[in-house]
Amino acid sequence: LSGSDLPQSLELLAISNPAKPFVLFPTKILAGKSLKQLNFVGLDFTRQDFKHFGQIKTLEDLEISNSRAIMTGAEIRELANLKQLKRLTLSRSQLTSDAEKELAKFKQLKSLTVSSKQITSELYASARKAGFSITKEDEPKPEPVQLPAMNF
């Protein structure tokens, strides 16, 4: 897959990888593209990938869900230049505490969705101050297991 495989302008690019193992997507092919919405589910990313995301100046909606990548403040800072970004979804992804602090600086956001276990009171307070809403996305609950009846 190369940059010439994609049109110069896209409204939405959604890529899902339900299979294991997780894979990396060649994000450098997105550099210089006009793209409003980008959804990635089940892919892993590096700091360099976040740098490529940060170069998509037209991006309004970014979703990175079900990723094994640990997002630190350094990765989140790479998104700081996305002045058009209104909605950020990082559900079922791992955020460090310094990533939360960086997210609180995103004044242009209207909505942030993260896994419920990662929402701290500090992040709530910062979001309220910055004027964006936070949505808790609960972790998927394991399916109940039916055990056979046992006689004692």
Salt bridges, closest charged atoms under 4 A:
ASP44 OD2 - ARG68 NH2 2.92
ASP61 OD2 - ARG87 NH1 2.35
GLU78 OE2 - ARG47 NE 3.47
GLU102 OE2 - ARG77 NH1 3.15
GLU102 OE2 - LYS105 NZ 3.19
GLU137 OE2 - ARG92 NH1 3.62
